[in-house]
């Protein structure tokens, strides 16, 4: 008898109870979406950790992670969102890495130095000139050929280096070229705008004679980063560059920086580079 009463009570309670309203469900879903993400102190994303180590940009780090170049605490990690903890040991291609303080060094490169980290033929490299500039390992941003002088930036900031060398950012480069003979006005006009070098278009932002200098002295502004491109541009119209000096790079100048010397960028210069679109 009591069993029948209890069953009736449960059925009645079931009729009186109402399902959770759709409105309340939406509120709960909204709360879930707004749950704060883990604090950065809980770890740093693996791709950022690698970029902070000066290896490459974060985007490039994702590719290396995906292809199995990274180990954490002796285990292969291919998860993009993996967070590195302060006590973790991270290895990139078998070498232990760690985040470093960002360094930005500007060199006024002299002639007869090659832009490479080392040289198996024993030639002088630009790294010899900045050997004492930073305890962190820094890398040249882009290249200047052996006989070209002028501004060369070094950093361990992989993201910035990627930005400054990517064509879409149109980084300004201004060169002072000395030619083997006077540049004819008609040839100067040929170099205004777009030219075809080795079957590829190159846009020349500006080119002109240098005021107060012989007609062999030419200023040329480009944003292309192709190898030896300025020399090839003048060869295209029949001239040989006998001296080439980069006087502006990404709005950085050689002011108060003698040939062969380096200096650290100011915080304002760093901020300006990082804000480049």
Number of C-alpha atoms within 10 A of each C-alpha: 5 7 8 8 10 11 11 12 12 11 11 11 11 10 9 9 8 8 6 8 8 9 8 10 11 11 11 12 10 11 11 10 10 9 8 8 7 8 8 10 8 11 16 17 16 25 26 21 21 28 23 22 21 26 21 22 21 20 14 16 23 19 14 18 21 13 11 14 16 24 19 17 11 12 11 14 18 18 13 14 11 15 17 18 16 10 8 13 15 24 19 18 12 11 9 12 17 15 15 17 12 16 20 21 20 24 24 25 27 20 18 15 20 21 21 16 12 14 11 5 6 7 10 16 17 25 19 11 17 18 11 9 18 16 10 16 16 24 23 20 20 18 17 25 15 16 15 23 24 25 26 23 25 23 20 27 23 25 19 21 20 18 19 22 17 15 13 11 13 17 20 16 20 22 22 21 24 21 20 13 15 13 21 11 11 8 14 15 11 12 20 15 12 12 16 11 13 10 7 7 11 18 15 18 17 13 18 17 18 15 10 7 9 13 17 18 23 21 19 21 20 19 21 21 18 12 12 12 14 21 18 17 20 18 14 17 14 11 19 17 18 14 16 23 21 23 21 19 20 18 13 18 16 17 9 8 15 13 15 15 14 21 15 16 15 11 10 9 15 14 11 13 17 13 9 13 9
